[in-house]
Amino acid sequence: MSVTKNSSTAGRARSGKKKTSAQPAHIAEIEPRYKPILPRQTIKDIVSLSEYASQMLVEVRNVMLEPHPRKRSPRFTPQQLQRICGIDPQRYSYALRSTDLPKGSALENTSKRSFSLEEVRTWFRAEGNFEPRPEGALAKTIAIGNFKGGVSKTSTAMNLAQGLTLLGRSCLLVDLDPQASLTTLFGILPDTEIEDEQTILPYIYDAQKSLEYAVMETYWDGIDLIPAKSSLFSAEFALPSNQTRKAGYKFWEVIKNGLEPLLEKYDVVIIDTPPALSYLTISAFMASDGIIVPIPPSALDYASSAQFWTLFADLAVSFQSSAMVEKSFDFIHVLLSKVDMSKSATPYVRDWIRTTYGHHVLPFEIPLTTVAEVASTEFGTIYDITKYEGNRDTYLRARSAYDQFVLHIDQQLLAIWASESG
């Protein structure tokens, strides 16, 4: 309850004592002693609230995505296509005239044209600095992890996948978080538009032999998705139960084995993990070739990250000694995320993170900008935006940061593939 000047004055009049600014009023002088009793809430009330919240979410999604009830991939101007491919206007004009590359679509009543995402990706493979995955090489699996929520895990996974597709890669995104934020980011409402049979649950319960059945196409050319929903939390009971009941069962290999048949189809598999040291998180880490840990430069997030590494280290040692599991990673990266330089503590905490994690910290950072906030209100990301209505410099700063991140990971993947094939 907010305190008003009038109620405070009335309290002093009743007490007959004059208060000064150095003498705060007693709480009894500010607020009524008893509050009205609210109706008791039953399970039925909770069910009603849940149904209403789901209905409202559908309406909000539809309003945000008007005039289409589903997300649609962006379209690109010739200038944007040239920038993505790294070619000049002369080369673009020549390729448009002299090759069978897509010509785009003419905008109504104008001489201008635009290109679909699929067409831009075709152009990049032909005209950009595209290096294909070596023949015979399998997809690399990357887990995005942190035991604390709100650190940009999901947006990191999504932006990384989108950016890699603009470099010609094909990606599979796997949502293992029962909160299903990644699924929602695709404009899909998990608990109303996704059935249990579309998640990893049938595979967890042995109704499927791999995760191939769960792969679905998305609005973004080059990205497929294995979605999640809230019922995914039941996997946290099924995995340890299977471990106890089934001889030779290894829960830490479940995600790895389920993804194995898909590794020839994609260049990169990116897993968005739950913000906890859960059975699914452990299985995701054990399935991964690399791990990326987003950490905002705030004191609480820094402290939480220390717990992440402590628990992760304890777990790794335990597996190595008791289960005789040998596991190594191609890379483990720390990504400075949601960097807000307007906060006075940011430079200090950023230095703590860099000092603590050394070479694991990537040499760039993702700024906290209004661009990302605006995009998220429309179930979008930086890469969903092709025309930003706000400050252009702010947009370019956010986009450039993710472009650097994506290019770094792509170059690293190429180096790893080359070393393995050589």
C-alpha positions as CSV (number, residue, x, y, z in Angstrom):
1,M,0.0,0.0,0.0
2,S,1.4,3.4,-1.0
3,V,1.8,5.9,1.8
4,T,0.2,9.3,1.1
5,K,0.9,12.6,2.7
6,N,-2.6,12.9,4.0
7,S,-2.7,9.6,5.8
8,S,0.6,10.4,7.5
9,T,-0.7,13.7,8.7
10,A,-3.9,12.1,10.0
11,G,-1.8,9.6,12.0
12,R,0.2,12.4,13.7
13,A,-3.0,14.3,14.6
14,R,-4.4,11.2,16.2
15,S,-1.3,10.5,18.3
16,G,-1.1,14.1,19.4
17,K,2.7,14.1,18.8
18,K,4.5,16.1,16.2
19,K,6.9,14.0,14.0
20,T,10.0,15.4,12.4
21,S,11.8,14.0,9.3
22,A,14.3,12.4,11.7
23,Q,11.5,10.6,13.5
24,P,9.7,8.2,11.1
25,A,6.1,7.4,11.8
26,H,5.3,4.1,13.5
27,I,3.8,1.7,11.0
28,A,0.5,1.6,12.9
29,E,0.2,5.3,12.3
30,I,0.5,4.8,8.5
31,E,-1.6,1.8,7.6
32,P,-4.8,0.3,8.9
33,R,-4.3,-2.5,11.4
34,Y,-6.3,-5.0,9.5
35,K,-6.9,-5.5,5.8
36,P,-10.1,-6.8,4.2
37,I,-10.1,-10.5,3.9
38,L,-9.8,-11.7,0.3
39,P,-11.8,-14.8,-0.9
40,R,-10.0,-18.1,-0.4
41,Q,-8.5,-19.4,-3.6
42,T,-9.3,-23.0,-4.6
43,I,-7.7,-25.3,-7.2
44,K,-10.7,-24.5,-9.4
45,D,-9.7,-20.8,-9.3
46,I,-6.1,-21.7,-10.3
47,V,-7.4,-23.8,-13.2
48,S,-9.5,-20.8,-14.3
49,L,-6.6,-18.5,-14.0
50,S,-4.5,-20.8,-16.1
51,E,-7.1,-21.1,-18.8
52,Y,-7.5,-17.3,-18.9
53,A,-3.7,-16.7,-19.0
54,S,-3.4,-19.2,-21.9
55,Q,-6.2,-17.4,-23.8
56,M,-4.7,-14.0,-23.2
57,L,-1.3,-15.2,-24.4
58,V,-2.9,-16.3,-27.7
59,E,-4.5,-12.9,-28.1
60,V,-1.3,-11.1,-27.3
61,R,0.7,-13.2,-29.7
62,N,-1.8,-12.5,-32.5
63,V,-1.8,-8.8,-31.8
64,M,2.0,-8.7,-31.8
65,L,2.3,-10.6,-35.1
66,E,-0.5,-8.8,-36.9
67,P,-1.5,-9.1,-39.7
68,H,-0.3,-12.7,-39.6
69,P,-1.1,-15.1,-36.7
70,R,2.3,-16.8,-37.2
71,K,5.8,-15.5,-37.4
72,R,7.1,-14.9,-40.9
73,S,10.7,-14.7,-41.9
74,P,12.0,-11.2,-42.8
75,R,12.5,-10.0,-46.3
76,F,15.7,-8.2,-47.4
77,T,16.4,-5.3,-49.7
78,P,19.2,-5.6,-52.3
79,Q,21.4,-3.4,-50.1
80,Q,20.9,-5.8,-47.2
81,L,21.6,-8.8,-49.4
82,Q,24.8,-7.2,-50.7
83,R,25.9,-6.5,-47.1
84,I,25.3,-10.1,-46.0
85,C,27.1,-11.5,-49.0
86,G,29.9,-9.0,-48.8
87,I,29.6,-7.9,-52.4
88,D,29.5,-4.5,-54.0
89,P,26.6,-3.1,-56.2
90,Q,28.5,-3.9,-59.4
91,R,29.0,-7.5,-58.5
92,Y,25.3,-7.7,-57.4
93,S,24.1,-6.3,-60.7
94,Y,26.3,-8.6,-62.7
95,A,25.2,-11.7,-60.8
96,L,21.5,-10.6,-61.1
97,R,21.9,-10.4,-64.9
98,S,24.3,-13.2,-65.7
99,T,23.5,-16.0,-63.2
100,D,20.5,-18.1,-62.3
101,L,20.6,-16.8,-58.7
102,P,17.1,-15.8,-57.4
103,K,15.9,-12.5,-58.8
104,G,13.8,-11.6,-55.8
105,S,10.3,-10.2,-56.0
106,A,9.3,-6.7,-57.3
107,L,7.5,-4.6,-54.8
108,E,4.0,-3.6,-55.8
109,N,3.8,-0.4,-58.0
110,T,7.6,0.2,-57.7
111,S,10.8,-0.8,-59.5
112,K,12.3,-1.9,-56.2
113,R,12.7,-5.6,-55.3
114,S,13.1,-7.7,-52.1
115,F,14.5,-11.1,-51.4
116,S,13.2,-13.9,-49.1
117,L,15.4,-15.4,-46.4
118,E,15.8,-18.6,-48.5
119,E,16.9,-16.5,-51.5
120,V,19.4,-14.6,-49.4
121,R,20.9,-17.9,-48.2
122,T,21.1,-19.1,-51.8
123,W,22.9,-15.9,-52.7
124,F,25.4,-16.3,-49.8
125,R,26.3,-19.8,-50.7
126,A,27.1,-18.6,-54.2
127,E,28.5,-15.1,-53.7
128,G,29.5,-14.9,-50.0
129,N,32.5,-16.3,-48.2
130,F,30.8,-19.7,-47.8
131,E,32.8,-22.7,-46.7
132,P,30.7,-25.9,-46.6
133,R,31.0,-28.4,-43.8
134,P,33.6,-31.0,-45.0
135,E,32.2,-34.1,-46.7
136,G,31.7,-36.8,-44.1
137,A,31.9,-34.4,-41.1
138,L,29.0,-34.5,-38.7
139,A,27.1,-31.6,-37.1
140,K,28.6,-30.1,-34.0
141,T,26.3,-29.9,-30.9
142,I,26.5,-26.7,-28.7
143,A,24.7,-26.4,-25.4
144,I,23.8,-23.0,-24.1
145,G,23.8,-23.3,-20.3
146,N,23.7,-21.4,-17.0
147,F,22.0,-22.4,-13.8
148,K,20.5,-18.9,-13.4
149,G,17.5,-17.6,-15.4
150,G,17.4,-14.2,-17.1
151,V,20.9,-14.4,-18.5
152,S,19.9,-14.5,-22.2
153,K,20.3,-18.2,-22.7
154,T,17.4,-18.5,-25.0
155,S,18.1,-15.4,-27.0
156,T,21.7,-16.5,-27.4
157,A,20.6,-19.9,-28.8
158,M,18.1,-18.3,-31.2
159,N,20.4,-15.5,-32.4
160,L,23.3,-17.9,-32.9
161,A,21.2,-20.2,-35.0
162,Q,19.7,-17.4,-37.1
163,G,23.1,-15.8,-37.6
164,L,24.7,-19.1,-38.7
165,T,21.9,-19.7,-41.3
166,L,22.8,-16.3,-42.8
167,L,26.3,-17.8,-43.3
168,G,24.8,-20.7,-45.1
169,R,24.6,-23.2,-42.3
170,S,21.7,-25.5,-41.4
171,C,20.7,-25.6,-37.7
172,L,18.6,-27.7,-35.4
173,L,17.4,-26.1,-32.2
174,V,16.5,-28.3,-29.3
175,D,14.3,-26.8,-26.5
176,L,14.9,-28.8,-23.3
177,D,13.5,-26.2,-20.9
178,P,10.0,-26.9,-19.6
179,Q,9.4,-23.1,-19.6
180,A,9.7,-23.5,-23.4
181,S,10.9,-19.9,-24.0
182,L,12.7,-21.0,-27.1
183,T,9.6,-22.5,-28.6
184,T,7.7,-19.4,-27.7
185,L,10.3,-17.3,-29.5
186,F,9.3,-19.1,-32.7
187,G,5.8,-17.6,-32.2
188,I,4.5,-21.0,-31.0
189,L,2.5,-21.2,-27.8
190,P,3.8,-24.4,-26.1
191,D,0.9,-25.4,-23.9
192,T,-1.8,-24.7,-26.5
193,E,-0.1,-25.6,-29.8
194,I,2.4,-28.3,-28.9
195,E,1.4,-31.8,-27.8
196,D,3.5,-34.0,-25.6
197,E,4.1,-36.3,-28.7
198,Q,5.9,-33.4,-30.4
199,T,8.5,-33.0,-27.6
200,I,11.3,-35.3,-26.5
201,L,8.9,-37.1,-24.0
202,P,8.0,-40.1,-26.3
203,Y,11.7,-40.7,-26.7
204,I,12.3,-40.4,-23.0
205,Y,9.5,-42.9,-22.3
206,D,10.9,-45.3,-24.9
207,A,8.0,-44.9,-27.3
208,Q,10.5,-43.7,-30.0
209,K,14.0,-44.8,-30.8
210,S,15.5,-41.5,-31.7
211,L,14.5,-37.8,-31.8
212,E,13.9,-37.7,-35.6
213,Y,10.1,-37.8,-35.1
214,A,10.1,-34.5,-33.1
215,V,11.8,-32.3,-35.6
216,M,9.5,-29.6,-37.0
217,E,10.1,-26.9,-39.7
218,T,9.9,-23.3,-38.6
219,Y,9.3,-19.9,-40.2
220,W,13.0,-19.4,-40.5
221,D,14.6,-21.1,-43.5
222,G,17.5,-23.2,-42.4
223,I,16.3,-23.8,-38.8
224,D,14.4,-26.8,-37.6
225,L,13.1,-27.1,-34.0
226,I,12.4,-29.8,-31.4
227,P,9.9,-27.9,-29.3
228,A,9.2,-28.1,-25.6
229,K,6.2,-27.5,-23.2
230,S,5.7,-27.5,-19.5
231,S,5.0,-31.2,-19.3
232,L,8.6,-31.7,-20.1
233,F,9.4,-31.4,-16.4
234,S,8.2,-35.1,-16.1
235,A,11.4,-36.1,-17.8
236,E,13.2,-35.2,-14.5
237,F,11.4,-38.1,-12.9
238,A,11.5,-40.5,-15.8
239,L,15.3,-40.3,-16.3
240,P,16.3,-41.3,-12.7
241,S,13.6,-43.9,-12.7
242,N,14.9,-45.5,-15.8
243,Q,18.4,-45.3,-14.3
244,T,17.2,-47.3,-11.3
245,R,15.1,-49.9,-13.1
246,K,17.0,-50.6,-16.3
247,A,20.2,-52.5,-16.3
248,G,22.9,-50.7,-18.3
249,Y,20.8,-47.5,-18.7
250,K,22.9,-44.3,-18.8
251,F,20.7,-41.2,-18.5
252,W,23.6,-39.0,-19.4
253,E,23.8,-40.5,-22.9
254,V,20.1,-40.2,-23.6
255,I,20.1,-36.9,-25.5
256,K,23.4,-37.8,-27.3
257,N,21.9,-41.1,-28.6
258,G,18.6,-39.5,-29.6
259,L,20.4,-36.8,-31.7
260,E,22.9,-39.1,-33.3
261,P,20.7,-40.0,-36.4
262,L,20.3,-36.3,-37.1
263,L,23.9,-35.2,-37.1
264,E,24.4,-35.9,-40.8
265,K,21.5,-33.6,-41.8
266,Y,22.6,-30.4,-40.0
267,D,25.7,-28.4,-39.6
268,V,25.0,-27.3,-36.0
269,V,22.7,-28.6,-33.3
270,I,22.0,-26.0,-30.5
271,I,20.5,-27.0,-27.2
272,D,18.7,-24.6,-24.9
273,T,19.0,-26.1,-21.5
274,P,16.9,-25.6,-18.3
275,P,18.3,-23.1,-15.7
276,A,19.2,-25.8,-13.2
277,L,21.5,-28.8,-12.8
278,S,18.8,-31.2,-13.9
279,Y,19.0,-34.6,-15.5
280,L,18.1,-33.0,-18.8
281,T,20.9,-30.4,-18.4
282,I,23.4,-33.1,-17.6
283,S,22.4,-35.2,-20.6
284,A,22.6,-32.1,-22.8
285,F,26.1,-31.2,-21.7
286,M,27.2,-34.8,-22.2
287,A,25.8,-34.7,-25.7
288,S,27.6,-31.5,-26.6
289,D,30.9,-30.7,-28.4
290,G,30.9,-27.2,-27.0
291,I,29.3,-25.2,-24.2
292,I,28.5,-21.5,-24.2
293,V,27.7,-19.8,-20.9
294,P,26.1,-16.4,-21.1
295,I,26.9,-14.2,-18.0
296,P,25.6,-10.7,-17.5
297,P,28.2,-8.5,-15.7
298,S,26.2,-8.1,-12.5
299,A,27.3,-9.2,-9.0
300,L,24.5,-11.7,-8.5
301,D,25.0,-13.3,-11.9
302,Y,28.8,-13.4,-11.3
303,A,28.2,-15.2,-8.0
304,S,25.8,-17.6,-9.6
305,S,28.2,-18.4,-12.3
306,A,30.8,-19.5,-9.7
307,Q,28.2,-22.0,-8.4
308,F,27.6,-23.2,-11.9
309,W,31.2,-24.1,-12.4
310,T,31.5,-25.7,-8.9
311,L,28.5,-28.0,-9.5
312,F,29.6,-28.7,-13.1
313,A,33.1,-29.7,-11.9
314,D,31.8,-31.9,-9.0
315,L,29.5,-33.6,-11.5
316,A,32.3,-34.2,-14.0
317,V,34.6,-35.6,-11.4
318,S,31.8,-37.9,-10.1
319,F,31.0,-39.2,-13.6
320,Q,34.7,-39.8,-14.3
321,S,35.3,-41.8,-11.1
322,S,32.0,-43.7,-10.6
323,A,30.7,-44.2,-14.2
324,M,34.1,-44.2,-15.8
325,V,33.0,-41.6,-18.3
326,E,35.6,-39.7,-20.3
327,K,34.3,-36.4,-21.6
328,S,36.0,-33.5,-23.4
329,F,34.7,-30.5,-25.2
330,D,36.0,-28.7,-28.3
331,F,35.4,-25.4,-26.5
332,I,33.8,-23.9,-23.4
333,H,33.0,-20.2,-23.8
334,V,31.8,-17.5,-21.5
335,L,29.7,-14.8,-23.3
336,L,29.3,-11.4,-21.6
337,S,25.6,-10.8,-22.2
338,K,23.1,-8.0,-21.3
339,V,26.0,-5.6,-20.8
340,D,24.6,-2.3,-19.5
341,M,27.3,0.3,-19.4
342,S,25.0,2.8,-17.7
343,K,25.4,0.9,-14.5
344,S,28.4,2.1,-12.5
345,A,29.3,-1.5,-11.3
346,T,29.4,-3.0,-14.9
347,P,33.1,-2.3,-15.6
348,Y,34.2,-3.8,-12.3
349,V,32.1,-7.0,-12.6
350,R,33.1,-7.3,-16.2
351,D,36.8,-7.3,-15.1
352,W,36.0,-9.9,-12.4
353,I,34.5,-12.2,-15.1
354,R,37.5,-11.7,-17.4
355,T,40.0,-12.3,-14.6
356,T,38.2,-15.4,-13.4
357,Y,37.5,-17.1,-16.7
358,G,40.5,-15.9,-18.7
359,H,40.7,-17.2,-22.2
360,H,37.2,-18.8,-21.9
361,V,35.7,-15.3,-22.2
362,L,34.8,-14.4,-25.8
363,P,36.5,-11.2,-27.0
364,F,33.2,-9.3,-27.6
365,E,30.1,-8.7,-25.6
366,I,26.3,-8.5,-26.2
367,P,25.0,-5.0,-25.1
368,L,21.7,-4.5,-23.3
369,T,19.7,-2.4,-25.8
370,T,16.2,-1.3,-26.4
371,V,16.4,-3.1,-29.8
372,A,16.3,-6.5,-28.1
373,E,13.5,-5.4,-25.8
374,V,11.4,-4.1,-28.7
375,A,12.0,-7.3,-30.7
376,S,11.1,-9.6,-27.8
377,T,7.7,-7.9,-27.4
378,E,7.0,-9.2,-30.9
379,F,8.3,-12.7,-30.2
380,G,11.4,-11.7,-32.1
381,T,15.2,-11.3,-32.1
382,I,17.8,-8.9,-33.5
383,Y,17.9,-11.0,-36.7
384,D,14.1,-10.8,-37.1
385,I,14.4,-7.0,-37.6
386,T,15.2,-5.7,-41.1
387,K,13.8,-2.2,-40.5
388,Y,14.3,-0.7,-37.1
389,E,12.1,2.4,-36.3
390,G,14.4,3.6,-33.5
391,N,18.0,4.9,-33.3
392,R,20.0,3.3,-36.2
393,D,23.2,3.4,-34.2
394,T,21.6,1.4,-31.4
395,Y,20.4,-1.2,-33.8
396,L,23.8,-1.5,-35.6
397,R,25.6,-1.8,-32.2
398,A,23.3,-4.7,-31.2
399,R,23.5,-6.4,-34.6
400,S,27.3,-6.0,-34.9
401,A,27.8,-7.7,-31.5
402,Y,25.8,-10.7,-32.6
403,D,27.4,-10.8,-36.0
404,Q,30.9,-11.0,-34.3
405,F,29.7,-13.7,-32.1
406,V,28.2,-15.8,-34.9
407,L,31.2,-15.4,-37.2
408,H,33.6,-16.4,-34.3
409,I,31.6,-19.6,-33.7
410,D,31.4,-20.4,-37.4
411,Q,35.1,-19.9,-37.9
412,Q,35.8,-22.1,-34.9
413,L,33.5,-24.9,-36.2
414,L,35.4,-24.8,-39.6
415,A,38.7,-25.1,-37.8
416,I,37.5,-28.0,-35.7
417,W,36.0,-29.8,-38.8
418,A,39.3,-29.2,-40.7
419,S,41.4,-30.6,-37.8
420,E,39.2,-33.7,-37.6
421,S,39.2,-34.4,-41.3
422,G,42.9,-33.8,-41.7
